[in-house]
Amino acid sequence: MPVTNVAIVEDHPIFSKGLTQLINTNKSFFVIGEATCCSGAMALVESKNPDLVIVDLNLGDEDGLDLIKNLKALYPSLAILVLSMHDERYYAERVLRAGARGYIMKEEAGIRVIEAIETVMSGKIWLSETEREHIFASMASSVLVDTETNYKSLISKLSDRQLQILNLIGKGLGTVEISTKLNLSAKTVGTHKEHIKQKLGCASIQELRQLAIKLTNS
């Protein structure tokens, strides 16, 4: 049986090394390299040609969602699995749309990570049972039954750029810092922030900041 070559994109070295050890205990998988940033990830995939890339959404000041889109644009057949601290309720559907085949949270046990890899490499989608139920429920009914569901519904209305800006707000960046990082004008960032505020039903920028912190650290 051929060995699945895996690349890991994770900006926390200790977690990355632990994940590598976990994966390499299974003789069906082998970690061929690790990267800590988007440019490093692109270079690693180009040079090593892995079968699977495991991506963390939070790569310091960079956005793993953009990396997924860029990888899929250049390597359409590449399998991508997201392993992140972010609550899957707000990100799972979005990363699947971007091209990933699965989403698993870092808090899951090691055996679940191996199961997720096996599922993704078999051509199937990996999501937790809870998230599958959420998706099926949202498909079956448009009724918002509680605050959690309502919040998830609101987040889903944000564009990828708006979600990116919301995350940066949650990390404490101001308008000028965000505009510099994303190569946007301060006016454009301000307009995005106003639209985000309206979509999330926030009465003020302070309330938006509190929600952004909650999302970023959930």
Buried (B, 14 or more C-beta within 10 A) or exposed (E): EEEBBBBBBBBBEEBBBEBBEBBEEBEEBBBBBBBBBBEBBBEBBEEEEBBBBBBBBBBEEBBBBBBBBBBBEEBEEBBBBBBBBBBBBBBBBBBBEBBBBBBBBBEEEEEBBBBBBBBBBEEEEBBBEEBEEBBEEBEEEEEBEEEEBEBBEBBBEBEBBBBBBBBBBBBEBEBEBBBEBBEBEBEBBBEBBEBBBEBBEBEEBEEBBBBBBEBBEE
